[in-house]
Amino acid sequence: MKTAMLTALSLLVLVGTASAQTAPAGPTTAPSLPRPVGTSGTSASNDYKLATGDKLRIEVYKDAQLSQSLQIRPDGKITLPLVGDVAAAGRTSVELRDAISASLHDYITNPVVTVILVEATPQVVFVTGEVNKPGPVPLVNGRISVLPALAVAGGFTDFANKKDIRVLRKGTSGMQTLRFNYKDALDEEKMREPLALQAGDTVIVK
């Protein structure tokens, strides 16, 4: 009797063990792929405006010859096979991707283009002229307005014309000149939104 019970228990244990070994595994989570990162080690923002000197990787799906590692030239452009010169500075990576895709439509059916920011140039504006500390001024979290930029540059010299400060900005349509009146910015009756600067702007105080 004891022998029969032991045999039955042994069979139950074997069946349970076999069931555990053959049970299907539960769902697994696929590993997430790393996103392109800039020099800061953080994910590149979709609204980041590309600038002169930025290093890019252009990937054209299934076309190794068109895929290129490039650096934005001082004129703000890059050059690709078939496409030629493409304005890059001042555009986001998505806008540049769309521009390249549109240019490739004449040569490739439904081109799939990816633009990766490999390395970003330091984000700075330049303040020059009648200021005490002319030179580059770093952007804080990608932005700065003209008032703190002038403060970082040490303020004005005695000969500065505070009423006609000029900001040179290079975009896809060419060079723009923006004017800023420092005295009006301090006047409560004329006060308005401070002029926001972009990476690569040059502030000139005469």
Buried (B, 14 or more C-beta within 10 A) or exposed (E): EEEEEEEEEEEEEEEEEEEEEEEEEEEEEEEEEEEEBBBEEEEBEEEBBBBBBBBBBBBBEEBEEBBBEBBBBEEBBBEBEEBEEBBBBBBBBEBBBBBBBEBBEEEBEEBEBBBBBBEBBEBBBBBBBBBEEBEEBEBEEEEBBBBEBBEBBEEBEEEBBBEEBBBBBBBBEEEEEBEBBBEEBEEEEEEEEBBEBBBBBBBBBE
